Amino acid sequence: MTSSFLSIRNLKKSYGEVVAVDDVSLEIPRGEFLTFLGPSGSGKSTTLYAVAGFDEITSGDILLEDRSILGVPPNRRNIGMVFQRYTLFPHLSVAENVAFPLRVRGQDRTTVKKRVDEMLSLVRLSNFADRMPAQLSGGQQQRVALARALAYDPPVLLMDEPLSALDKKLRDEIQIEIRRIHQETGVTILYVTHDQEEALRLSDRIAVFNHGRIEQIGTGEDLYTKPATRFVAEFIGDSNFLDVASVADQSNGRACATLPDGTVLDGLSTHHVTRHSGRFELMVRPQWLAVAKEGSDGIRITVKDVTYLGDSSSALLETGWGQAIWLKGPAATLRGLTAGQTIMVGWDFAKSELFEI
């Protein structure tokens, strides 16, 4: 995945005075699984629909293999699409649904039969060829929709929140199937979701959308460990944002911060700090926190509540200045914590990120 296969350049989409997509640019290599992640109204689905040709863009360009597809109608872009709702033809069998796009393209009966068999095998529904959609579960219907979208071997597959109508257990199962199918076919996938766990599980890279723009694009690990903005830090994974009274000694990308109770933390990252005064917050993942020995570097907190979750536990804590934060970890490491207890917690300060507010 080295050269650009699909290129989105300075894409803008406005509805009157409302800007839904604002100057979005992406270079997508062949075979990549790229997820558009963000809250409702962030522009991710609008961008996807522009690639599909369902939405006419205000400005910008979209190129597939170095050729603009803006003037190409949706049915001639040869792009596969899987929607949130399965959109299967209720009067056609599973096999007939998968065969439909092939027959529309005028392929002969033998070729159609062979391809349908291949697709149903790919989605592990070979024994369901003669079933009607109403006889299938939601997960099975979505797998049929996926087989139909892949049947004519499109260079790009677009998926718009395809699992949001399924329960969690079924979503987890279908995610595994989608990942497997992507690995087996090598198709380029653009996938839209608001579910961060789903994005982390499926994607090669993730583009985080907010207010029509991409705030950051990278691997799940990049976004989690090195968030470029406070929004990304908050949206990807769980985060505590500690109030900071002041920041000093900014040099070599590191600083010390004084918390509202006077605690000083040294060696903090200042990648996102451009000024020496003002208001700041310190991001700390709940999973980074650990109970520390008295006198260790860290902060003194009061335990407010502890929740046992099987193999893990979470603890609601309160700082000396009254701010609530969370600690999460293996159940064994939090055993013995009780409400009202005062303890020290510490973490690797170098992992934390300071953000201006």
Sine and cosine of phi, psi and omega as CSV:
sin_phi,cos_phi,sin_psi,cos_psi,sin_omega,cos_omega
0.00,0.00,0.97,0.26,-0.08,-1.00
-0.91,-0.42,-0.61,0.79,-0.05,-1.00
-0.99,-0.17,0.41,-0.91,-0.01,-1.00
-0.97,0.25,0.77,-0.64,0.00,-1.00
-0.96,-0.29,-0.72,0.69,0.06,-1.00
-0.86,-0.50,0.78,-0.62,-0.08,-1.00
-0.82,-0.57,0.83,-0.56,0.09,-1.00
-0.94,-0.35,0.88,-0.48,-0.15,-0.99
-0.85,-0.52,0.90,-0.44,0.10,-0.99
0.75,0.66,0.71,0.71,-0.06,-1.00
-0.94,0.33,0.76,-0.65,0.06,-1.00
-0.70,-0.72,0.69,-0.73,0.06,-1.00
-0.69,-0.73,0.87,-0.50,0.00,-1.00
-0.87,-0.49,0.56,-0.83,0.15,-0.99
-0.89,-0.47,1.00,-0.02,-0.13,-0.99
0.92,0.39,-0.84,-0.55,0.00,-1.00
-1.00,0.03,-0.11,0.99,-0.02,-1.00
-1.00,0.01,0.84,-0.54,0.02,-1.00
-0.99,-0.12,0.94,-0.34,-0.03,-1.00
-0.99,0.11,-0.61,0.79,0.05,-1.00
-0.76,-0.66,0.79,-0.61,-0.18,-0.98
-0.82,-0.58,1.00,-0.07,0.12,-0.99
0.88,0.48,0.79,0.61,0.02,-1.00
-1.00,0.01,0.79,-0.62,0.06,-1.00
-0.77,-0.64,0.71,-0.71,0.01,-1.00
-0.56,-0.83,0.62,-0.79,0.14,-0.99
-0.89,-0.46,0.89,-0.46,-0.15,-0.99
-0.89,-0.46,0.90,-0.45,0.02,-1.00
-0.94,0.34,0.39,-0.92,0.08,-1.00
-0.87,0.49,0.70,-0.71,0.07,-1.00
0.99,0.10,0.03,1.00,-0.02,-1.00
-0.98,0.18,0.52,-0.85,0.17,-0.99
-0.97,-0.26,0.97,-0.23,-0.05,-1.00
-0.92,-0.38,0.81,-0.59,-0.01,-1.00
-0.96,-0.28,0.71,-0.70,0.16,-0.99
-1.00,-0.06,0.92,-0.40,-0.07,-1.00
-0.89,-0.46,0.68,-0.73,0.05,-1.00
0.17,-0.99,0.18,-0.98,0.02,-1.00
-0.95,0.30,0.15,-0.99,0.05,-1.00
-0.86,0.51,0.68,-0.74,0.02,-1.00
0.99,0.16,0.21,0.98,-0.05,-1.00
-1.00,0.04,-0.17,0.98,0.05,-1.00
0.96,-0.27,-0.01,1.00,-0.09,-1.00
-0.94,0.35,-0.72,0.70,0.00,-1.00
-0.94,0.34,-0.59,0.81,0.04,-1.00
-0.88,0.47,-0.65,0.76,0.05,-1.00
-0.90,0.44,-0.69,0.72,0.01,-1.00
-0.88,0.47,-0.70,0.72,-0.04,-1.00
-0.93,0.36,-0.46,0.89,0.09,-1.00
-0.92,0.39,-0.63,0.77,0.05,-1.00
-0.90,0.43,-0.63,0.77,0.00,-1.00
-0.94,0.35,-0.41,0.91,-0.04,-1.00
1.00,-0.09,0.13,0.99,-0.01,-1.00
-0.98,0.17,-0.44,0.90,0.03,-1.00
-0.89,-0.46,0.77,-0.63,0.08,-1.00
-0.98,0.18,0.79,-0.61,-0.08,-1.00
-0.99,0.13,0.36,-0.93,0.01,-1.00
-0.99,0.15,-0.67,0.75,0.06,-1.00
-0.35,-0.94,0.22,-0.97,-0.03,-1.00
0.96,-0.27,-0.20,-0.98,-0.03,-1.00
-0.47,-0.88,0.40,-0.92,0.09,-1.00
-0.74,-0.67,0.84,-0.54,-0.05,-1.00
-0.87,-0.49,0.72,-0.69,0.11,-0.99
-0.90,-0.44,0.89,-0.46,-0.09,-1.00
0.79,0.62,0.75,0.66,0.10,-0.99
0.94,0.34,0.18,0.98,0.05,-1.00
-0.87,-0.49,0.77,-0.64,0.02,-1.00
-0.90,0.43,0.69,-0.72,0.03,-1.00
-0.93,-0.35,0.21,0.98,-0.05,-1.00
-0.89,0.46,-0.61,0.80,-0.02,-1.00
-1.00,0.05,0.07,1.00,-0.04,-1.00
-0.99,-0.10,0.81,-0.58,0.01,-1.00
-0.90,0.44,0.41,-0.91,-0.08,-1.00
-0.80,0.60,-0.66,0.75,-0.07,-1.00
-0.96,0.30,-0.14,0.99,0.02,-1.00
-0.93,-0.37,0.06,1.00,0.02,-1.00
-0.99,0.16,-0.23,0.97,0.03,-1.00
0.86,0.52,0.63,0.78,-0.01,-1.00
-0.93,-0.36,0.77,-0.63,0.03,-1.00
-0.98,0.21,0.49,-0.87,-0.05,-1.00
-0.62,-0.78,0.76,-0.65,0.11,-0.99
-0.84,-0.54,0.84,-0.55,-0.07,-1.00
-0.99,-0.12,0.14,-0.99,0.07,-1.00
-0.87,0.49,-0.72,0.70,0.10,-1.00
-1.00,-0.01,0.56,-0.83,-0.26,-0.97
-0.93,0.35,-0.42,0.91,0.05,-1.00
0.77,0.64,0.63,0.78,0.10,-1.00
-0.99,0.13,0.47,-0.88,0.07,-1.00
-0.97,0.23,0.91,-0.42,-0.12,-0.99
-0.91,0.41,-0.40,0.92,-0.05,-1.00
-1.00,-0.02,-0.01,1.00,0.02,-1.00
-0.94,-0.34,0.55,-0.84,0.05,-1.00
-0.94,0.34,0.13,-0.99,0.05,-1.00
-0.83,0.56,-0.75,0.66,-0.01,-1.00
-0.89,0.46,-0.64,0.77,-0.02,-1.00
-0.94,0.35,-0.57,0.82,0.07,-1.00
-0.89,0.46,-0.71,0.70,-0.01,-1.00
-0.92,0.38,-0.56,0.83,-0.03,-1.00
-0.96,0.27,-0.36,0.93,-0.15,-0.99
-0.79,0.61,-0.80,0.60,-0.03,-1.00
-0.91,0.42,-0.42,0.91,0.04,-1.00
-0.96,0.28,-0.66,0.75,0.02,-1.00
-0.93,0.37,-0.60,0.80,0.06,-1.00
-0.87,0.50,-0.54,0.84,0.00,-1.00
-1.00,0.07,0.09,1.00,0.12,-0.99
0.98,0.22,0.38,0.92,0.00,-1.00
-0.97,0.24,0.52,-0.86,-0.07,-1.00
-0.96,0.28,0.29,-0.96,-0.13,-0.99
-0.86,0.51,-0.66,0.75,-0.02,-1.00
-0.91,0.42,-0.70,0.72,0.03,-1.00
-0.90,0.44,-0.67,0.74,0.01,-1.00
-0.88,0.48,-0.73,0.68,-0.02,-1.00
-0.87,0.49,-0.69,0.72,0.00,-1.00
-0.89,0.45,-0.70,0.72,-0.03,-1.00
-0.93,0.37,-0.64,0.77,0.04,-1.00
-0.87,0.49,-0.70,0.71,0.03,-1.00
-0.87,0.49,-0.66,0.75,0.01,-1.00
-0.90,0.44,-0.69,0.73,-0.04,-1.00
-0.93,0.36,-0.65,0.76,0.02,-1.00
-0.93,0.38,-0.54,0.84,0.09,-1.00
-0.92,0.38,-0.64,0.77,-0.01,-1.00
-0.87,0.49,-0.66,0.75,-0.03,-1.00
-1.00,-0.09,0.15,0.99,0.09,-1.00
0.87,0.49,0.73,0.68,0.03,-1.00
-0.76,-0.65,0.47,0.88,-0.04,-1.00
-0.85,0.53,-0.53,0.85,-0.04,-1.00
-0.99,0.12,0.04,1.00,-0.07,-1.00
-0.92,-0.39,0.23,0.97,-0.12,-0.99
-0.83,0.56,-0.59,0.81,-0.08,-1.00
-1.00,-0.08,0.00,1.00,0.02,-1.00
-0.96,0.29,0.42,-0.91,0.13,-0.99
-1.00,-0.07,0.45,-0.89,-0.03,-1.00
-0.79,0.61,-0.60,0.80,-0.02,-1.00
-0.91,0.41,-0.28,0.96,-0.01,-1.00
-1.00,-0.02,0.04,1.00,-0.05,-1.00
-0.95,-0.31,0.42,-0.91,0.14,-0.99
-0.96,0.26,0.19,-0.98,0.02,-1.00
-0.87,0.50,-0.66,0.75,0.02,-1.00
-0.91,0.42,-0.63,0.78,0.03,-1.00
-0.92,0.39,-0.64,0.77,0.04,-1.00
-0.89,0.46,-0.64,0.77,0.00,-1.00
-0.93,0.36,-0.53,0.85,0.07,-1.00
-0.93,0.36,-0.57,0.82,0.09,-1.00
-0.91,0.42,-0.68,0.73,0.03,-1.00
-0.88,0.48,-0.61,0.80,0.03,-1.00
-0.93,0.38,-0.68,0.73,0.04,-1.00
-0.88,0.48,-0.67,0.74,0.00,-1.00
-0.90,0.44,-0.65,0.76,-0.02,-1.00
-0.92,0.38,-0.47,0.88,-0.03,-1.00
-1.00,-0.05,-0.17,0.99,-0.18,-0.98
-0.85,0.53,-0.62,0.79,-0.07,-1.00
-0.99,-0.11,0.30,0.95,0.10,-0.99
0.84,0.55,0.85,0.53,0.00,-1.00
-0.94,0.33,0.52,-0.86,0.03,-1.00
-0.95,0.31,-0.42,0.91,-0.02,-1.00
-0.72,-0.69,0.68,-0.74,0.07,-1.00
-0.88,-0.47,0.83,-0.56,0.03,-1.00
-0.97,-0.24,0.71,-0.71,-0.03,-1.00
-0.74,-0.68,0.89,-0.45,-0.08,-1.00
-0.96,-0.27,0.99,-0.15,-0.01,-1.00
0.70,0.71,0.80,0.60,-0.15,-0.99
-0.94,0.34,-0.27,0.96,-0.09,-1.00
-0.92,-0.38,0.08,1.00,-0.13,-0.99
-0.93,0.37,-0.35,0.94,0.00,-1.00
-1.00,0.03,-0.02,1.00,-0.06,-1.00
-0.98,-0.19,0.42,-0.91,0.07,-1.00
-0.96,0.28,0.23,-0.97,-0.16,-0.99
-0.86,0.50,-0.71,0.71,-0.04,-1.00
-0.87,0.50,-0.69,0.72,-0.01,-1.00
-0.94,0.35,-0.60,0.80,0.07,-1.00
-0.86,0.52,-0.70,0.71,0.00,-1.00
-0.87,0.49,-0.65,0.76,-0.01,-1.00
-0.92,0.40,-0.71,0.71,-0.04,-1.00
-0.94,0.34,-0.53,0.85,0.07,-1.00
-0.86,0.52,-0.67,0.74,0.03,-1.00
-0.88,0.47,-0.66,0.75,0.00,-1.00
-0.91,0.40,-0.66,0.75,-0.01,-1.00
-0.90,0.44,-0.68,0.73,0.01,-1.00
-0.89,0.46,-0.68,0.73,0.02,-1.00
-0.88,0.47,-0.71,0.70,-0.02,-1.00
-0.90,0.44,-0.64,0.77,0.05,-1.00
-0.88,0.47,-0.68,0.74,0.00,-1.00
-0.92,0.40,-0.58,0.81,-0.04,-1.00
-0.98,0.22,-0.57,0.82,-0.08,-1.00
-1.00,-0.09,-0.51,0.86,-0.05,-1.00
0.96,0.29,0.24,0.97,0.00,-1.00
-0.93,0.37,0.56,-0.83,0.08,-1.00
-0.98,0.22,0.81,-0.59,-0.08,-1.00
-0.86,-0.51,0.77,-0.64,0.23,-0.97
-0.94,-0.33,0.84,-0.54,-0.19,-0.98
-0.81,-0.59,0.78,-0.63,0.00,-1.00
-0.96,-0.29,0.75,-0.66,0.09,-1.00
-0.40,-0.92,0.37,-0.93,0.16,-0.99
-0.96,-0.29,0.04,1.00,-0.07,-1.00
-1.00,-0.09,0.95,-0.32,-0.08,-1.00
-0.91,0.42,-0.60,0.80,0.01,-1.00
-0.90,0.44,-0.66,0.75,0.04,-1.00
-0.88,0.47,-0.69,0.72,0.01,-1.00
-0.89,0.46,-0.69,0.73,-0.02,-1.00
-0.91,0.42,-0.59,0.81,-0.06,-1.00
-0.96,0.29,-0.58,0.82,-0.16,-0.99
-1.00,-0.09,-0.51,0.86,-0.38,-0.93
-1.00,-0.04,0.51,-0.86,0.28,-0.96
-0.97,0.23,-0.73,0.69,0.10,-0.99
-0.69,-0.72,0.34,-0.94,0.01,-1.00
-0.77,-0.64,0.74,-0.67,0.12,-0.99
-0.96,-0.26,0.89,-0.45,-0.04,-1.00
-1.00,-0.01,0.90,-0.44,-0.02,-1.00
-0.99,-0.10,0.57,-0.82,0.10,-0.99
-0.38,-0.92,0.83,-0.56,0.01,-1.00
0.79,0.61,0.69,0.73,0.10,-0.99
0.99,0.14,-0.01,1.00,-0.01,-1.00
-0.84,-0.54,0.34,-0.94,0.11,-0.99
-1.00,-0.04,0.89,-0.46,-0.01,-1.00
-0.99,0.17,-0.55,0.84,0.02,-1.00
-0.28,-0.96,0.54,-0.84,0.11,-0.99
-0.73,-0.68,0.70,-0.71,-0.02,-1.00
0.09,-1.00,-0.08,-1.00,0.08,-1.00
-0.94,0.34,0.27,-0.96,0.05,-1.00
-0.84,0.54,-0.64,0.77,0.01,-1.00
-0.91,0.43,-0.66,0.75,0.05,-1.00
-0.85,0.53,-0.74,0.67,-0.07,-1.00
-0.92,0.40,-0.59,0.80,-0.05,-1.00
-0.97,0.25,-0.69,0.72,-0.10,-1.00
-1.00,-0.01,-0.43,0.90,-0.04,-1.00
-0.72,-0.69,0.88,0.48,-0.01,-1.00
-0.90,0.44,0.70,-0.72,-0.06,-1.00
-0.99,0.16,-0.42,0.91,-0.02,-1.00
-0.68,-0.74,0.27,-0.96,0.04,-1.00
-0.89,0.46,-0.60,0.80,0.01,-1.00
-0.87,0.50,-0.72,0.70,0.00,-1.00
-0.90,0.44,-0.67,0.74,0.01,-1.00
-0.87,0.50,-0.59,0.81,-0.01,-1.00
-0.99,0.17,-0.57,0.82,-0.11,-0.99
-0.99,0.15,-0.54,0.84,-0.01,-1.00
-0.99,-0.14,0.93,-0.36,0.00,-1.00
0.98,0.20,0.00,-1.00,0.04,-1.00
-1.00,-0.03,0.61,-0.80,-0.05,-1.00
-0.61,-0.79,0.61,-0.80,0.27,-0.96
-0.98,-0.20,0.64,-0.77,0.09,-1.00
-0.87,-0.50,0.98,-0.22,-0.05,-1.00
-0.99,0.15,0.69,-0.72,0.11,-0.99
-0.90,0.43,0.61,-0.79,0.02,-1.00
-0.83,-0.55,0.77,-0.63,-0.02,-1.00
-0.98,0.18,-0.63,0.78,0.00,-1.00
-0.33,-0.94,0.36,-0.93,0.02,-1.00
-0.80,-0.61,0.68,-0.73,-0.04,-1.00
-0.58,-0.81,0.14,-0.99,0.07,-1.00
0.82,0.57,0.75,0.66,0.02,-1.00
-0.98,0.19,0.93,-0.38,0.06,-1.00
-0.33,-0.94,0.55,-0.83,0.02,-1.00
0.81,0.59,0.58,0.81,0.05,-1.00
0.95,0.30,0.21,0.98,-0.01,-1.00
-0.77,-0.64,0.42,-0.91,0.00,-1.00
-0.45,-0.89,0.22,-0.98,0.17,-0.99
-0.93,-0.38,0.57,-0.82,-0.03,-1.00
-0.84,-0.55,0.63,-0.77,0.08,-1.00
-0.97,-0.23,0.82,-0.57,0.01,-1.00
-0.99,0.11,0.24,-0.97,-0.06,-1.00
-0.85,0.53,-0.40,0.92,0.02,-1.00
-1.00,-0.03,0.12,0.99,0.02,-1.00
1.00,-0.07,-0.13,0.99,0.04,-1.00
-0.90,0.43,0.71,-0.70,0.00,-1.00
-0.94,-0.33,0.79,-0.61,0.04,-1.00
-0.91,-0.41,0.78,-0.63,-0.08,-1.00
-0.93,-0.37,0.36,-0.93,0.08,-1.00
0.98,0.19,0.42,0.91,-0.04,-1.00
-0.99,0.13,0.55,-0.84,0.03,-1.00
-0.95,0.31,0.66,-0.75,0.04,-1.00
-0.86,-0.50,0.49,0.87,-0.04,-1.00
-0.84,0.54,-0.50,0.86,-0.10,-0.99
-0.95,-0.30,0.24,0.97,-0.04,-1.00
-0.96,-0.28,0.83,-0.56,-0.02,-1.00
-0.90,-0.44,-0.04,1.00,-0.03,-1.00
-0.69,-0.72,0.22,-0.98,-0.06,-1.00
-0.97,-0.24,-0.14,0.99,0.00,-1.00
-0.64,-0.77,0.23,-0.97,-0.03,-1.00
0.87,-0.49,-0.36,-0.93,-0.02,-1.00
-0.97,-0.22,0.64,-0.77,-0.03,-1.00
-0.69,-0.72,0.38,-0.93,0.15,-0.99
-0.75,-0.66,0.49,-0.87,-0.01,-1.00
-0.91,-0.42,0.87,-0.49,0.01,-1.00
-0.99,0.12,0.78,-0.63,0.06,-1.00
-0.70,-0.71,0.85,-0.53,0.05,-1.00
-0.94,0.33,0.67,-0.74,0.03,-1.00
-0.84,0.55,-0.51,0.86,-0.02,-1.00
-0.96,0.27,-0.29,0.96,0.01,-1.00
-0.99,0.17,-0.45,0.89,-0.08,-1.00
-0.94,0.34,0.57,-0.82,0.06,-1.00
-0.53,-0.85,0.51,-0.86,0.07,-1.00
-0.91,0.42,0.77,-0.64,-0.07,-1.00
-0.90,-0.43,0.31,-0.95,0.03,-1.00
-0.95,0.32,0.48,-0.88,0.05,-1.00
-0.85,0.53,0.73,-0.68,-0.01,-1.00
1.00,-0.05,-0.14,0.99,0.04,-1.00
-0.97,0.25,0.29,-0.96,0.10,-0.99
-0.92,0.38,0.69,-0.72,-0.01,-1.00
0.45,-0.89,-0.40,-0.92,-0.01,-1.00
-0.78,-0.62,0.52,-0.85,0.04,-1.00
-1.00,0.01,0.78,-0.63,-0.05,-1.00
-0.69,-0.72,0.24,-0.97,0.06,-1.00
-0.92,-0.39,0.74,-0.68,0.03,-1.00
-0.97,0.22,0.82,-0.57,0.01,-1.00
-0.98,-0.17,-0.58,0.81,-0.04,-1.00
-0.28,-0.96,0.49,-0.87,0.06,-1.00
-0.76,-0.65,0.76,-0.65,-0.02,-1.00
-0.89,-0.46,0.84,-0.55,0.03,-1.00
-1.00,0.04,0.78,-0.62,-0.08,-1.00
-0.84,-0.54,0.46,0.89,-0.02,-1.00
1.00,-0.07,-0.96,-0.28,0.00,-1.00
-0.99,0.11,-0.07,1.00,0.05,-1.00
-0.67,-0.74,0.24,-0.97,0.06,-1.00
-0.63,-0.77,0.36,-0.93,0.10,-0.99
-0.76,-0.65,0.55,-0.84,-0.01,-1.00
-0.80,-0.60,0.77,-0.64,0.11,-0.99
-1.00,0.03,0.83,-0.56,-0.08,-1.00
-0.87,-0.49,0.32,-0.95,0.07,-1.00
-0.74,-0.67,0.78,-0.62,0.01,-1.00
-0.96,0.27,0.15,-0.99,0.01,-1.00
-0.90,0.43,-0.35,0.94,0.04,-1.00
-0.98,-0.19,0.21,0.98,0.15,-0.99
1.00,0.02,0.25,0.97,0.00,-1.00
-1.00,-0.05,0.72,-0.69,0.01,-1.00
-1.00,0.08,0.73,-0.69,0.09,-1.00
-0.67,-0.75,0.23,-0.97,-0.03,-1.00
-0.89,-0.45,0.57,-0.82,0.17,-0.99
-0.85,-0.53,0.75,-0.66,0.02,-1.00
-0.76,-0.65,0.64,-0.77,0.00,-1.00
-0.10,-0.99,-0.01,-1.00,0.05,-1.00
-0.82,0.57,0.62,-0.78,-0.07,-1.00
-0.83,0.56,-0.61,0.79,-0.06,-1.00
-0.90,0.44,-0.55,0.84,-0.05,-1.00
-0.97,0.23,-0.32,0.95,-0.02,-1.00
-0.96,-0.28,0.01,1.00,0.01,-1.00
-0.89,0.45,0.72,-0.70,0.01,-1.00
0.98,-0.21,-0.27,0.96,0.07,-1.00
-0.95,0.31,0.69,-0.72,0.00,-1.00
-0.71,-0.70,0.46,-0.89,0.02,-1.00
-0.86,0.51,0.70,-0.71,0.00,-1.00
1.00,-0.08,-0.22,0.97,-0.02,-1.00
-0.96,0.27,0.62,-0.78,0.07,-1.00
-0.96,-0.27,0.80,-0.60,-0.06,-1.00
-0.65,-0.76,0.16,-0.99,0.15,-0.99
-0.98,-0.19,0.64,-0.77,0.14,-0.99
-0.81,-0.58,0.59,-0.81,0.02,-1.00
-0.69,-0.73,0.11,-0.99,0.03,-1.00
-0.23,-0.97,0.11,-0.99,0.05,-1.00
-0.97,0.22,0.98,-0.21,-0.10,-1.00
-0.86,0.51,-0.46,0.89,-0.03,-1.00
-0.91,0.42,-0.37,0.93,0.02,-1.00
-0.97,0.24,-0.43,0.90,-0.10,-0.99
-0.94,0.33,0.45,-0.89,0.01,-1.00
-0.85,-0.53,0.76,-0.65,0.12,-0.99
-1.00,0.04,0.71,-0.70,0.06,-1.00
-0.81,-0.58,0.67,-0.74,0.10,-0.99
-0.97,0.23,0.59,-0.80,0.06,-1.00
-0.74,-0.67,0.00,0.00,0.00,0.00
